[in-house]
Amino acid sequence: MDHIGVRVRRWRLKRNLSQRVLADLAGLTQGYIAQIESGLSPLDKRSTQLVLARALQVSLADLTGQPYDPTTLEHSAATRHFPALRAAMAELSFGVTEPAEDPPADLDAAMAEVTQLHNACRYDDLMARLPGLILTLGTDRENPVMARRLVWVMYAATFAAKYLGHADLAMLAAQECRATALAVSDEPEWLGMAEFAIVHTVPSEARSLPLRRAAQAIDRLDFAAGHRRAGQVYGMLHLSSAMLSAVDGNGERSRDHLQQAATTAARLGEGNFGQLWFGPTNVGIWRYGVLAELNEGGAAVSLPPMDVSLIGSSNRQATMYADLGRCLAQTRKHDLEAQTALLRAEEIAPQRIRLSPLVRETVGSMLRRARRSAGGRELQALAARIDSA
């Protein structure tokens, strides 16, 4: 199974750098670089990926290998619709003047179906339905009802493109999401939702821009945070800032944002404006991801088990198990439990999990450090499925 360390070595040699020089440029040790390149240490932290990408003068995608070549029917089906999605977004950007060639017969039913596919991480079927729906809604986005629907559809397009590894398309979708949200500027939760999408698609190479953007969005929503819908978006932006701060290496600031989100969630309870699923349960899910990014995965061992059945999103449920698995794998003492969590994540949302660079790196590292006799057939099978996704 390929790993990011292979690409680090490839780019290091292309740049004619020694391991020592690369280590100095990235602020790491030569020994750590050697372990990364050999696959003994997983490169499963975005912060470390970012410093290495900067030192090597490449993009994060150059290190992760995204977008991956489709080798399954589902992945191939999803990517087949990217040209149509790009064309629909181009028309939306310059003003849709013609109706879609295949408009949905029942708009309410189409919205419900896209929502269900989004929550189920069924990108193969979701991508097929997005272009026609975008063009249909885009013909009348001055209508507040249509604009709200289009904001959410562009949000769904943003994260489908992001998870499929097409970062440029995801960023374009997020920008159109925001442009549409301006049509309902008297409802700040929609603009906040669009900002949430933008924050998650701004290239990490943009240094502090994602954090600054999230902070500005939080400030703009502060006055409305007492309202239920705006408060949910406000809380999600704090969760985003917690993760971005962790990537930035600032654990104290990350924990402050987590606490702000937890306080907001405790006040509002479980909610689901815009399919964001903000509430105490989702705060707990994000906590695992933050711990993994801060390399504090061992703390997850003492956390009480989570019941994610309150969240009707396969994405959120699978993310919890995936990040729990990453946390447990960091301890190097709980690989069996980590394997169980990762397999559960794959079972819930296979298209989402098999295309996750962080999961790929964790599974590959666990497999490489396991003894051949004790590596586990299930772990080897999971690695094979990920490798062929």
Secondary structure, DSSP 4 states (H G I P E B T S, - for coil): ---HHHHHHHHHHHTT--HHHHHHHHT--HHHHHHHHHTSS----HHHHHHHHHHHT--HHHHH-PSPPP-SHHHHHHHTTHHHHHHHHHHHHH---S--SS--S-HHHHHHHHHHHHHHT-HHHHHHHHHHHHHHHHTTTTSHHHHHHHHHHHHHHHHHHHHTT-HHHHHHHHHHHHHHHGGGTTSHHHHHHHHHHHHTTS-GGGTTHHHHHHHHHHHHHGGGTTSHHHHHHHHHHHHHHHHHHHHTT-HHHHHHHHHHHHHHHHHH-S--GGG---SHHHHHHHHHHHHHHTT-GGGGGGSPP--GGG---HHHHHHHHHHHHHHHHHHTS-HHHHHHHHHHHHHH-HHHHTT-HHHHHHHHHHHHHS-TTTS-HHHHHHHHHHHT-
